[in-house]
Amino acid sequence: MVTRKDIAEQAGVSQSTVSRLLNGDPTLKVKADTRRRIMRTAAELGYRAFTSRSIAVLNVPPQFDELQDAYFQSLQTELRKVAAEQGTTLTFFDSIDSLIAHADDHDGFVATGPTSFQRTDLAHLRDALRYGVFIDTNPAPDWFDSVRPDLSQTMLDALDTLLVDGYTCIGYIGGVGSIMGLHNHTEDIRSLAFSDWSKRLGLPNEQYIYADGPFTVSNGRALAARLLTDHPDDLPNALVIGSDPMAVGVLQAFAEAGVRVPTDIAVVSVDNLPIAQYTAPPLSSYAIDLHELVYAALTTLTDAIARDRHVRRHVLLSTELVRRESLPSKS
């Protein structure tokens, strides 16, 4: 059986240092390289009971929408909770430059928030701190790990669910953003998947796809107004919306126009934020499990640090439909 003495001897440090680190002693002050060496040695010897890590969090929340920000605030809260359970110390930074300036104090980083980063800035970050995982986004898949909800599968699940429920004319409202990596197309994985799966399933939905601008309440309202103007007499009988904040705006536009949900058009969204329970009508939405998202991110990062892993890992997590009145069950 591997002992802490074994780890100390192979890592070239004192047994006391190893014990304090593996016990998560917050007063222990050691260099980042030393921490990583101890963790890597423990992993190589098969010792899995270590908990202490010093992790930086690159947290750049949205600046323009309170409801969209609620998702990232919830994500940050869950991150703090899971980190505390695992004995991980978090330090938050609001820019790449500030994180790079303190890179030596940390073993790795987790990034949250929808902000797009320049490739050159990400390269500087990689040089300063090579172990990192992005939550929700994947801006540099060749350099960093990522953990994301499988939104492409969510779009297929939504189409399948609506078809089973008898809806055949299905529209989509969503925003745009970077697909991943260097390919900064003005399209989002949700609209891309919705369009692609609609074609594969033989559904003539292209005329009902409205994907433009940010994932905000006001933009959802504006795109719904465009849908109503373009199709006054031939609205789809169901609508998939890329996020709950956008869905709030869509429901507002429909209410003003006298379009009844779900009688005239069924609606299903993505996120399952708390607001989904209080819209009129209550919003059916695909839930993203924030606990699993954060847990997978920290586990992935710990693995990369401990094993000095050079192969990047990209994890996709499933979503689950929570039905409410905007998409009642047909069963």
N, C-alpha and C positions, 0 to 999 in steps of 0.2 A: 504494500500500500504506500502511495506517495505521501510524504510528510512535508510540512512547511520547511523543515531543515533541508530536505532534498532540494526544494525550490530555491532556497537561499543560497546553497552552495553552487548550484548551476547558474543562477542569475548573478552571482558575485556580490551579494548584499547580505546584511545581517538578518538573522532569523526574526529579530524584533521588527525590522522594517517590513518583512513579508507578512508577519502576523497582523501588524497594524493595518497594512493595506488590505489584506483579505478580509479583515473584520470590519472594514469600512470606517476606520478612525478618521473623523473629519479634521483633526488637528495635525495629521501627518503631512509634512511638507517634503516632497521629493520631486525631482525633475521629471518632466513628462517622459523622457526617454527611459528613465529608470522604472517608472510605473509600467510602461509598455513592455519592457524587458521582463519584468516579474510576471505580468499577465501572460505573456507569450510562453515563458518557461513553464508556468503552471499548466497551460493548455497542452503544451508538448508532452508533459509528464503525465497527462491524464487527470489533473486535479481540476475539478469543475466547481468548487465551492466558493470561488472568489466572487465578490459583489461590488467592490469599490471601483468606481470610474469617475473621472472628471470630464464631463461632456459639455461642450459649447452648444448653444442653440442659436442658430441664425434665424431670427424671427422677424419677418417683414410682412405685417398684415396689410390688407387692402386699406386704401385711404378714402374710398368714396361711397361705401355702403354699410350701414349699421348692421343689417341682417347678414350680409356676407361676412362681415367681421365677426359676427356671433359664432359662426362655424369655427373660425381660427382661434377665437378665445376659448371655445370648448376644447379644441384640440390641445391648446397650451395647458389648460387645466388638467386634462387627462395625462399629458406628458409629465407634469409635475407629480401627479399621483403615482404613476407607474415607476418613475425614477426613484421616488421615496421608498417604494416597496422593494426596489432592487438595490438600494444603497448607493444610488448614483447621484453625484453632485452636478447640478445644472447651473450654467452661467449664461445669461441671455445677452445677445448682441443684435443691434438693429441695422448693421451694415457689414459687408464683406471686409471692408478696410479695418473696422474695429475688431473683428474676429481675427484677422490675420495678425494684427498688432499683439494679440494675446494668445497666439496659437501654441506657443511653447508651454502654456499652463494647462493644456487640455490633451486628452487622449484621442479625441475625435469630435465630430460635430453632427448635429441633426438640424436640418433646415425645414422650416415651415413657412407657409405664406405663398401667395400667388405671383409674387414679383418675378419678372424675367431678368436674368443676369447676363451680362456680356461674357462671351467666351474667354476673353483675356482676363477678366476678373476671376472667373472660375479656375483658370490656369494658375493664377497667383495663389488662390486658395488651396489648390491641390499641392502646390509646391510647399506651402506652409503647414498644411495639415492633411495628410493623404487619406485618412479614414473619415468618410462622411456618408450620410444617408439622407436623401431628400424624401419628405413625406408629401404625397399628393402630386408631385411633379417629378420630372426626370430630365433636367436640363443638360446633363453631361453623362450619359449612360456608359461611356467608355472610361470615366474617371471615378464616379461615385455610385454607391448603391442607391436603390430607391424602393419605397413601399407605397403602393397606391391602391385605391379601390379599382376593381376591374370594370370601368365604365363602359367599355366596349361590350362586354358580356351583359351588363345592365341594360343596354339598349336592346339587345337581342331578347333578353328576358321580358322587357316591357312589350315589345312587339308580339312575342309569343303569348303573353298573358292577354293582351287586347284581342288578338285573333281568337283565342279560346273563348273569350267573353262575347264574341260576335261582332267586334268592331273591325271593319275592313278599310275604312278611309281614315288614315291616321296622319296627323301633322306633328311637327316638331318646332319648338322655340328654344333657342339657346344662345350662348355667347361664343366668342372666339378666343383663341390663345395659341400658344406654341404646342405643337404635337409632341416633340421631344428632341433633345440634342440640338444639332445645328440647323434643323429644318423648321424655321420659324414661319410656317405657313399660317395665313389668317384663317385658321380652321381649328376646331376643337375635336378631340377624340370622340366626344358624344355625337356631334353632328355627322362626323365622318362615318362612324359605325352605324348610325341610324340610316343614313343614305345608302350605305353599302348593303346592309342587311335587308332593307326594303327592296332593293333591286333583286337580291338573291331570292327573296320570298315572293317575287312577282307582284309587289304592291306599288301602285302608281302614286307614290307619295311626294315626288320631287317638287311639285307645285306648292306643297304645303310646308316646306322646310324654310324656316326663318332663323338664320344663325348669323348674328352680327353684334358687335359691341360687347360690353362687360356683362357679367352675370349679376345684374342688379335689379332691384324692384322697378326703378324707372325705365330701364331698358326692356324689361319684360312687358311692362305696360305699353311701351312704344311699339314693340314688335307685334303684340296682340292687336293693337290698333291697325297696323298695316295688314295683318291677316284679315281683319274684319272689313277693311276697305277693299282689299283685293278679291275677297270671296264673300260678298254680301248674301248670295243665294246658294252657295255651295260650300259651306264650311265642312271641314272634316268632322266625323262623329266622335273622334277621340284625339287627344293631344298629349304628347310627351314633352316635358319641360326639363331643361338641363340642370336646374337648381331650384331650391325652395324660394330664395329671394326673388328670382324671376317669376316663379309661379304666383307669388303674392301680387305682383304687378299685373299679371295676366288675368287673375281673378277679378281684380279691380276694374280692368278694362271691360271684361265680359259683363260685370254687374252694371256698369254704366250704360252699356249697349243693350241691356235686356236679354243677354244670352244666358240661359239657365244651365248651371252645372249641377248634376251630370245629365239632366234631361235632354238638353240640346247637344252637349258635348262633354264627354268624360275627360278627366284630367288626372295625370299621374306625373310626379316629379322625382327629383333625386336630392338626397341629403337627410331627410327626416329630422329637420331642426325642430325645436320645441314649438315654434310658431305654426307648424303644420297642423297642430291640434286645434288652433284657435282661428283659422281662416274661415271664411264663409263661402262654400261649405268646407268642413275640415278636409285637409289635403291628403290624398294617398301619395306615399312617397317611398322610394327605395332607401332604406336605412344604411348608412355607412357606420360600421362599428368602430368608433374612435379608440376604444380600449385596445382592440386587436391591431388597429393601425399603428398605434404608438408602441405596443408591446413588440410587434414584429420589427419595427424600426430599431428599437434599442437592442433587441436580440441579434438582429443582422449586424448592427454596428459593433457589438461586443465580439461577435464571431470574427469580423474583419480585423479588429485590433488584436485579439488573442492569437489568431492563427497567421497574422500578417498576410491575409488573403489578397491576392492580386487579381483574381477573377471577380468581376463585378456581379453582384446579385440583384435581381429585380423581381420583387414580390408583388403579386396581384391578389387582392382579397375580394371575396364575393360580397354582394349586397343582398338585402332581403326586403321584399315588398311589405309595407305596412299599409293595409287597406283602411281607408276612411270614406267619407261620403262622396268625395269627388270621383271615386271609382268603386262603386259598390260591388260586392261579390255577386256573381250570377248564379252561384250554387245555392 
